[in-house]
């Protein structure tokens, strides 16, 4: 009888030989498959090798992050509570895209187009298809009182549009009040099951450059382009204590614009729910905050700090022109329009407090509100 130690060696040799034969047979069957000739296999291996080499080459070109070499020294790139502020030059777009490419994320995007504002939908959607979250799944939710006026825009793979009919409102302030409520309800009823993130956009806007996954975060807000270089005592926060949007004169961090905000689904749900509740409290006592939903948005973000801030590149106003040297790339901006023509009620009812910029003008005159 063969000693045990030799039997073990023999068994190991048999197993190793079997594995080798199986592997050899598999490789031969692949190469000689009648459905795939040697040329096709070689071509596939070559493409794979080239892709692998290209990725290695690209990775080797990533610039090392140096602690003593800040990427931008002309602007603030992180808040006092350590939230990043996204500017051109503070991130590598290819690195960001690769990092997010495997997550199969869906970004819900709400847009309100009521009355004559439906005319801005086509430009917004067509520019979004070129620049907004390219490579990710995007679900547009258009809220409008005129569903028949929603344009037919060609959407990319993984992107879709849903039209939601809303009632016609007599006053633009009522639209402002209802917007938070409608977003909250939509999240609760169907959006939260279909997407991981949500962004809320104004319709009278246009994308000019990349707005990608670098903008994603738990709670994301955009810094207003007319206030980013002003002291906070000139911010148009709600200053009356009777309003739930009240922010004291010596308080506040940045002034945020409501043209774009977003984040993770549950965080935006909490934001819209709280703002809607506070708007309703104000309405019950006959109070309207200075800038309606934007005032309440600023109060919420004062109390609940955003985890990521978008620089004014992401919410520029075309009326400001292109001469701000710190703005390297305008990505998303408010289009120039005749406000009185598209919303005569807005021109008649909005009462604003002027904020001095120079002795001969005021901020809202520059912005076209007077």
Protein Blocks (a to p, Z undefined) as FASTA:
>chain_A
ZZfklmmmmmmmmmmmmmmmmmmmmmmmmmmpmkbcfklmmmmmmmmmmmmmmmmmmmmm
pccddfklcfbfkbcfbdfkopacddehiacfklmmmmmmmnopacddddddehjllmmm
mmmmmmmmmmgoghiacddddddfblmlpccddddehiacddddddddfbfklmmmmmmm
mmmmmmmmmmmmmcfbdcdddfkbcdfbdcdfklgcfbdcdddfklmmccfklpccdfbf
kbmkbccfkgcjbdcdfkbgcddfklmmmmmmmmmmmmmmmmmnopacfklmmmmmmmmm
mmmccfbdcdfklmccfklojmbfklmbcfbdcddddfklmommlmmmmccddddfbfkb
cfklmnopZZ
